[in-house]
Amino acid sequence: MRRDGTRLVVSGPVTLANVAQVLAEGARELSTGARTVDLGEVTEIDSSLLAAMLAWMREARRTGVEIGFERLPEGLVTIARLYGVDGLVAGPGARH
C-alpha cells in the first residue's frame, strides 16, 4: 500500500490472511487525508477486501468525509453483486 497525495493505492493480495493489516493501514491513511482508494494493483482477493471497503466507508461516514474507490477488480464486483452491495462499491469513480 502506498500513498500518492489524496490517493491510496492498494497492491498485492487482500485476503483473510492479511486483511487485518490492510484494514488498519488503510484506515490510518484515510484518517490522514487519503480520499480515493485505487484497487487496480490488487493481485488476489476474497470477500475480505469487500469487508475492508465497507469498514472504510462506515468510518468515513462516521467522520463526515467522502471517499471513493477506483479500478475495482472484476472479482470484487462479482462478490459485491452476490452479497447485494454492488450499488455501494461498484462503478467507475464510485464515491462514498
Residue frames relative to the residue before (quaternion, step in Angstrom):
aa qw qx qy qz dx dy dz
M 1.0000 0.0000 0.0000 0.0000 0.00 0.00 0.00
R 0.0408 0.7948 -0.6043 0.0370 3.53 -0.99 0.87
R 0.3622 -0.7251 0.5520 0.1959 3.53 -1.20 0.55
D 0.0126 -0.7624 0.6468 -0.0136 3.54 -1.04 0.88
G 0.7901 -0.1784 0.0714 0.5821 3.57 0.11 1.29
T 0.7879 -0.2296 0.1939 0.5374 3.57 -0.64 -1.12
R 0.5769 0.5721 -0.3680 0.4521 3.58 1.32 0.10
L 0.1557 -0.7518 0.6366 0.0727 3.54 -1.04 0.93
V 0.1421 -0.7986 0.5827 0.0496 3.58 -0.59 1.15
V 0.1774 -0.7720 0.6063 0.0705 3.54 -0.65 1.19
S 0.0073 0.8137 -0.5800 0.0380 3.59 -0.80 0.97
G 0.7247 0.4017 -0.3231 0.4572 3.52 -1.27 0.45
P 0.7231 -0.4264 0.3056 0.4494 3.58 -1.24 -0.25
V 0.0610 -0.7361 0.6703 0.0717 3.53 -1.26 0.57
T 0.2120 0.7677 -0.5577 0.2338 3.52 -0.13 1.39
L 0.7535 -0.3628 0.2824 0.4699 3.53 -1.30 -0.01
A 0.6231 0.5839 -0.3349 0.3983 3.59 1.07 -0.73
N 0.8317 0.1650 -0.0728 0.5251 3.61 1.03 -0.65
V 0.3865 0.7679 -0.4618 0.2182 3.61 1.21 0.02
A 0.5975 0.5656 -0.3834 0.4197 3.63 0.99 -0.62
Q 0.6646 0.4890 -0.2940 0.4825 3.57 0.96 -0.86
V 0.6522 0.5073 -0.3110 0.4695 3.60 0.92 -0.90
L 0.6484 0.5271 -0.3113 0.4525 3.57 0.93 -0.91
A 0.6897 0.4801 -0.2793 0.4646 3.59 0.85 -0.98
E 0.6736 0.4875 -0.2992 0.4681 3.58 0.89 -0.90
G 0.6524 0.5091 -0.3094 0.4685 3.58 0.97 -0.83
A 0.6436 0.5193 -0.3203 0.4622 3.58 0.94 -0.84
R 0.6356 0.5271 -0.3218 0.4633 3.57 1.00 -0.82
E 0.6828 0.4799 -0.2857 0.4710 3.59 0.90 -0.92
L 0.6574 0.5018 -0.3131 0.4670 3.59 0.97 -0.79
S 0.6568 0.5086 -0.3163 0.4581 3.59 1.07 -0.66
T 0.7294 0.3844 -0.2360 0.5144 3.60 1.23 -0.34
G 0.8024 -0.3837 0.1473 0.4328 3.58 1.07 0.69
A 0.4784 0.6201 -0.4827 0.3920 3.62 1.15 -0.03
R 0.0911 -0.8305 0.5492 0.0210 3.59 -0.87 0.91
T 0.7400 0.2717 -0.1954 0.5834 3.58 1.27 -0.22
V 0.1726 -0.7698 0.6091 0.0813 3.55 -0.88 1.00
D 0.1696 -0.7883 0.5897 0.0460 3.55 -0.57 1.24
L 0.1345 -0.8280 0.5435 0.0309 3.57 -0.56 1.20
G 0.3710 0.7864 -0.4361 0.2320 3.58 1.27 0.19
E 0.7170 0.4218 -0.2567 0.4921 3.60 1.17 -0.37
V 0.4141 0.6843 -0.4890 0.3480 3.59 1.24 0.24
T 0.2592 -0.8226 0.4964 0.0984 3.57 -0.74 1.08
E 0.7924 0.0623 -0.0143 0.6066 3.59 1.15 -0.52
I 0.0121 -0.8188 0.5734 -0.0245 3.56 -0.90 0.91
D 0.0243 -0.7011 0.7019 0.1233 3.43 -1.49 0.09
S 0.7633 -0.3706 0.2308 0.4762 3.61 -1.16 -0.18
S 0.4739 0.6794 -0.4343 0.3537 3.60 1.25 -0.17
L 0.6238 0.5339 -0.3485 0.4521 3.59 1.02 -0.70
L 0.6347 0.5156 -0.3248 0.4752 3.58 0.97 -0.79
A 0.6436 0.5178 -0.3206 0.4635 3.59 0.95 -0.83
A 0.6424 0.5127 -0.3219 0.4699 3.60 0.98 -0.80
M 0.6516 0.5183 -0.3161 0.4549 3.58 0.92 -0.87
L 0.6624 0.4991 -0.3057 0.4676 3.58 0.92 -0.88
A 0.6361 0.5160 -0.3264 0.4718 3.59 1.04 -0.74
W 0.6444 0.5062 -0.3211 0.4748 3.60 0.97 -0.82
M 0.6455 0.5178 -0.3176 0.4630 3.58 0.99 -0.82
R 0.6381 0.5325 -0.3164 0.4572 3.57 0.98 -0.87
E 0.6780 0.4796 -0.2886 0.4764 3.58 0.93 -0.91
A 0.6229 0.5311 -0.3419 0.4616 3.60 1.00 -0.76
R 0.6541 0.5063 -0.3101 0.4687 3.56 0.92 -0.89
R 0.6478 0.5344 -0.3146 0.4425 3.57 0.95 -0.89
T 0.7546 0.3729 -0.1988 0.5020 3.58 1.01 -0.80
G 0.5212 -0.6976 0.3791 0.3131 3.57 1.28 0.13
V 0.5503 0.5787 -0.4248 0.4265 3.58 1.09 0.61
E 0.3705 -0.7062 0.5574 0.2308 3.54 -1.28 0.41
I 0.0498 -0.7792 0.6242 0.0269 3.57 -0.93 0.91
G 0.1803 -0.7770 0.5943 0.1028 3.53 -1.24 0.47
F 0.2693 -0.7410 0.5945 0.1581 3.52 -1.29 0.45
E 0.0723 -0.7994 0.5964 0.0118 3.55 -0.98 0.88
R 0.8515 0.1691 -0.1426 0.4754 3.50 -1.35 0.52
L 0.0826 0.8221 -0.5517 0.1136 3.55 0.77 1.10
P 0.4785 -0.6498 0.5005 0.3137 3.59 -0.94 0.82
E 0.5850 -0.6081 0.4062 0.3508 3.58 -0.99 0.80
G 0.6276 0.5448 -0.3359 0.4433 3.59 1.02 -0.74
L 0.6278 0.5303 -0.3290 0.4652 3.56 1.09 -0.70
V 0.6293 0.5244 -0.3277 0.4708 3.57 1.00 -0.83
T 0.6433 0.5195 -0.3159 0.4653 3.58 0.99 -0.81
I 0.6555 0.5005 -0.3108 0.4726 3.60 0.91 -0.89
A 0.6498 0.5152 -0.3166 0.4605 3.58 0.93 -0.89
R 0.6379 0.5197 -0.3218 0.4684 3.58 1.02 -0.79
L 0.6507 0.5226 -0.3133 0.4531 3.59 0.96 -0.85
Y 0.7160 0.4214 -0.2409 0.5016 3.59 1.06 -0.75
G 0.4809 -0.7018 0.4129 0.3252 3.58 1.29 -0.07
V 0.6010 0.5571 -0.3687 0.4388 3.59 1.17 0.50
D 0.3001 0.7907 -0.4921 0.2064 3.58 1.22 0.33
G 0.6079 0.5620 -0.3507 0.4378 3.59 1.10 -0.57
L 0.6468 0.5258 -0.3133 0.4550 3.57 1.18 -0.48
V 0.8332 0.2519 -0.0867 0.4846 3.57 0.92 -0.85
A 0.6702 0.5450 -0.3105 0.3967 3.61 1.07 -0.56
G 0.6418 0.5437 -0.4087 0.3542 3.49 -1.35 0.28
P 0.5767 -0.6012 0.4302 0.3479 3.53 -1.11 0.71
G 0.8539 0.0742 -0.0837 0.5082 3.53 -0.88 1.00
A 0.1839 0.8088 -0.5376 0.1515 3.59 1.13 0.58
R 0.1379 -0.7965 0.5873 0.0411 3.57 -0.82 1.02
H 0.0079 -0.7975 0.6030 -0.0192 3.57 -1.09 0.76
